[in-house]
Amino acid sequence: MTDAPRNTRFDKSRLPSRHVTEGPARAPHRSYFYAMGISEEEIHAPWVGVATCWNEAAPCNIALNRQAQVVKHGVKKAGGTPREFTTITVTDGIAMGHEGMRSSLASREAITDTVELTMRGHCYDALVGLAGCDKSLPGMMMAMVRLNVPSVFIYGGSILPGRLNGKDVTVQDVFEAVGQHQAGNYSDAELAILERIACPSAGACGGQFTANTMACVSEAIGLALLNSSGAPAPYESRDQFCEASGVAVMNLIEKNIRARDIVTRKSLENAARVVACTGGSTNAGLHLPAIAHEAGIDFDLFDVCDIFRETPYFVDLKPGGQYVAKDLFEVGGVPVVMKELRKAGLLHEDCMTASGRSLGEELDKITGEADGRVIYPVSTPLSKTGGVVGLKGNLAPEGAIVKVAGMSEAEQVFSGPARVFECEEDAFEAVKARQYVEGEVLVIRNEGPAGGPGMREMLATTAALSGQGMGKKVALITDGRFSGATRGFCVGHVGPEAAHGGPIALLQNGDVITLNALTGEILVDLSDDELAQRKAAWTGARPTIYATGALWKYAQLVGTTRLGAVTHPGAKAESHIYMDL
């Protein structure tokens, strides 16, 4: 057999794909590759997994397949052999408000696991990952860090806003309109019109909800090329970022720059800064520790919240503000936001990025400046502290989290008697029937990662409260999660969760709860002795209907929310690196 042509830019003897492409023993493997029309030269080039979360479940995923084709063109252009594969997505907007939401957070682990298994099984050398909806973004980034391969992340892009009565509208408005409809303030016809125009294109939810929050994180943490997350999904100008990402991953292979060279303690801090200053989703407090876990870095909810507390909030995005992702893109996007953070000395510029250059070097190329409308100057922020705040106290010894973007200081303190619900459905029915009173703290428990199982989001309930005009007149706490679209004094991630015997499991109707986002406290007016007596009398976790299957497995494995609700020991326990096998 004659020697195959070789690409001298890359040392194949150090890459995982050599296990399936090189030497006489791999002739059977190569025969499969020839069967797919892969050339001899392509077989002996580096192999790049191009992973997408494409499916037909929702608009956030529908454009990923087309974008992946452009990524593959970029990989080929730079001398690599791209191999496309897909993984699952559970889209929160569709799963919201019913049993399907239990699958959402568990899908993050499934995405990471399936990308890992595909990469390992086929010995791919690098990864370009495309994702569109909430959990698929951190899931894809976690896979990159777990495998520690050269990696580039691409967001599928946001949806365009709808337009009604001269104003932009999003799916958040539809959820809140349901509450107004239940209150008799919104007709069937009005709801029918709104639901038809709120989501006019492909793309993920347009406000600074979880998808766009984690898209901003992808740039700030360094796994995505700068400004690649900004253009809405329908813009074919996204293609230039897709092609550039394919080229970039080949550069990372050549320089042996891996995901953990990019994701460091400093880059995680940069990411948390961007979440805070944009008023991002509380779910970042769950996903950033999970990404850190894959790298073996100690970075938990308290670390995230420390950064939130000392970061000004200066980007005016929905749900707390006025604008959507398209508006942020049009005034310069995440790079301009990071330039403002740099002016305040709040950014680590020496972090490596997917371009192969440092963050500081990349930002030096950015000419845009804060426009004063969507992005305020960091010197004159919307508020002095971040849009998301961590809480701690005798009701949440392992912490909790609340989004305060758009809330006045007076609105960030709330005290009232508890009204306790054992699950989200009970709370939603009570809200729908107005079986609560102003001044109460609604408590939804048994919705944590293990107890739910699945740590559901409570958007249906919170949106109904907002739609009834009660969003600022009651507070809500849960061991579950809140959507990035949630508004009002809504505290999530209360830990330990009820299923693990946390104080939230011990609450009774009428217990006085005090929430203070200014001081970072979450307290119940009970003595340590009273809490201990109630704990001794506690009869254990509430049974669930999930006694078999994926959610049962998830409930057995999932850890505490404070550490990211992860399901395996992480990089600290690993005994090998995939790239070095």
Order of alpha helices (4+ residues) and beta strands (2+ residues): alpha-alpha-alpha-beta-alpha-alpha-beta-alpha-alpha-beta-alpha-beta-beta-beta-alpha-alpha-alpha-alpha-alpha-alpha-alpha-alpha-alpha-alpha-alpha-beta-beta-beta-alpha-beta-alpha-beta-beta-beta-beta-alpha-alpha
